[in-house]
């Protein structure tokens, strides 16, 4: 069984803290038990060198509808089939990851993703997508969402 993140549209308020914590989890700046207001200041201070969020909040204009958009780690994974170098690949635990050293920035994976969850990375050379932060124990976005609008499920 693979782990996947599921958004709960009915409780997401579009605060974007999931994006901020995602960037922090994938950055070189680490401080234990950082508070949200400190994190936002750090996010703004280093905006030119910060990683691309691997989760994105989509907001429907003119409504209160918001939801988190991240990699679904699809069973058929069209991004892995489209990748010309094998940089986009499935790990044994079911996660789809991008090996940034192998990625040549052809963006085939971006075009192939039916969910729009793969984006250009911060350096514009390699693709960026959710890796589920499994090395942290649980995804940073899920752990830090103040409304619990994201949940991890085994499917």
C-alpha positions as CSV (number, residue, x, y, z in Angstrom):
1,X,0.0,0.0,0.0
2,X,1.2,3.5,-0.9
3,X,0.8,6.6,1.2
4,X,-1.0,9.6,-0.4
5,X,-2.0,13.1,0.8
6,X,-5.6,14.0,0.5
7,X,-7.0,17.6,0.8
8,X,-10.2,18.4,2.6
9,X,-11.6,21.3,0.6
10,X,-14.3,22.0,3.1
11,X,-11.8,23.0,5.8
12,X,-9.0,24.6,3.8
13,X,-9.0,28.3,4.3
14,X,-6.2,29.1,1.9
15,X,-3.7,30.3,4.5
16,X,-0.7,28.8,2.4
17,X,1.1,27.6,5.6
18,X,1.4,24.2,4.0
19,X,3.4,25.8,1.2
20,X,5.6,27.7,3.7
21,X,6.3,24.6,5.8
22,X,7.0,22.6,2.7
23,X,9.6,25.1,1.6
24,X,11.1,25.1,5.1
25,X,11.3,21.3,5.2
26,X,13.2,21.3,1.9
27,X,15.5,24.2,2.7
28,X,18.9,24.5,4.3
29,X,17.5,26.7,7.1
30,X,16.5,24.5,10.1
31,X,15.5,25.5,13.5
32,X,13.7,23.0,15.9
33,X,10.1,23.9,16.9
34,X,10.0,27.0,14.7
35,X,6.8,29.1,15.2
36,X,4.7,30.0,12.2
37,X,5.4,33.8,12.4
38,X,9.1,33.1,12.6
39,X,8.8,30.8,9.6
40,X,7.0,33.4,7.5
41,X,9.7,36.0,8.2
42,X,12.3,33.5,7.2
43,X,10.3,32.6,4.1
44,X,10.1,36.3,3.1
45,X,13.8,37.0,4.0
46,X,15.1,34.2,1.8
47,X,12.5,34.4,-1.0
48,X,15.2,34.6,-3.7
49,X,16.9,31.4,-2.6
50,X,14.0,29.4,-1.3
51,X,13.0,26.0,-2.8
52,X,9.8,25.7,-4.8
53,X,6.9,24.5,-2.7
54,X,6.1,20.9,-3.6
55,X,2.5,21.6,-2.7
56,X,0.4,24.5,-4.1
57,X,-2.8,26.0,-2.9
58,X,-5.3,26.5,-5.7
59,X,-7.9,29.2,-5.2
60,X,-11.0,29.6,-7.4
61,X,-11.4,33.3,-8.1
62,X,-14.5,35.0,-6.7
63,X,-15.2,32.1,-4.3
64,X,-13.9,30.8,-1.0
65,X,-13.0,27.5,-2.6
66,X,-9.4,26.5,-1.9
67,X,-7.6,23.2,-1.9
68,X,-4.1,21.9,-1.8
69,X,-2.6,20.5,-5.0
70,X,0.3,18.0,-4.7
71,X,1.6,14.9,-6.4
72,X,-0.9,12.0,-6.2
73,X,1.9,9.4,-6.7
74,X,-0.3,7.8,-9.3
75,X,-0.4,4.0,-9.9
76,X,0.2,4.5,-13.6
77,X,2.4,7.6,-13.1
78,X,2.4,9.2,-16.6
79,X,5.3,11.5,-15.4
80,X,7.6,8.5,-15.1
81,X,6.7,7.3,-18.5
82,X,7.3,10.7,-20.1
83,X,10.7,11.2,-18.4
84,X,13.4,10.9,-21.1
85,X,16.3,10.4,-18.6
86,X,14.6,8.2,-15.9
87,X,15.0,11.0,-13.3
88,X,11.3,10.7,-12.5
89,X,10.9,7.3,-10.9
90,X,8.9,5.2,-8.5
91,X,10.6,4.0,-5.3
92,X,9.9,0.7,-3.7
93,X,7.7,2.4,-1.1
94,X,5.4,3.7,-3.9
95,X,6.6,7.3,-3.9
96,X,7.4,9.0,-7.2
97,X,10.5,11.2,-6.9
98,X,12.6,13.3,-9.2
99,X,16.3,12.7,-9.1
100,X,17.5,16.3,-9.7
101,X,20.9,15.2,-10.7
102,X,19.5,13.2,-13.7
103,X,16.8,15.7,-14.6
104,X,17.7,17.8,-17.8
105,X,14.7,20.1,-17.6
106,X,12.8,18.9,-20.7
107,X,9.5,19.3,-18.8
108,X,8.0,16.2,-20.3
109,X,6.8,15.2,-16.8
110,X,5.1,18.6,-16.3
111,X,3.1,18.1,-19.6
112,X,2.3,14.5,-18.8
113,X,1.0,15.1,-15.2
114,X,-2.8,15.0,-15.3
115,X,-3.0,16.9,-12.0
116,X,-0.6,19.7,-12.6
117,X,1.4,18.6,-9.6
118,X,4.8,18.7,-11.2
119,X,6.4,22.1,-11.6
120,X,9.8,23.7,-12.5
121,X,12.1,23.7,-9.5
122,X,13.6,26.7,-7.9
123,X,16.7,26.5,-10.1
124,X,14.5,26.1,-13.2
125,X,16.7,23.1,-14.2
126,X,14.9,20.3,-12.5
127,X,11.3,19.3,-11.9
128,X,9.8,19.8,-8.4
129,X,7.1,17.7,-6.9
130,X,5.9,16.3,-3.6
131,X,8.1,13.6,-2.1
132,X,5.8,13.0,1.0
133,X,8.7,14.1,3.3
134,X,8.9,10.5,4.5
135,X,12.4,11.2,5.9
136,X,10.7,13.5,8.4
137,X,8.1,10.9,9.6
138,X,5.1,12.7,8.1
139,X,4.7,15.4,5.4
140,X,5.5,18.9,6.7
141,X,2.3,20.2,5.1
142,X,0.1,17.7,6.9
143,X,1.8,18.1,10.2
144,X,1.6,21.9,10.2
145,X,-1.8,22.6,8.7
146,X,-3.7,24.6,11.3
147,X,-7.1,23.4,10.1
148,X,-6.1,19.8,9.5
149,X,-7.1,20.2,5.9
150,X,-4.6,17.6,4.7
151,X,-4.4,14.0,5.7
152,X,-2.2,11.1,4.8
153,X,-3.9,7.8,3.9
154,X,-2.6,4.4,2.8
155,X,-4.3,3.4,-0.4
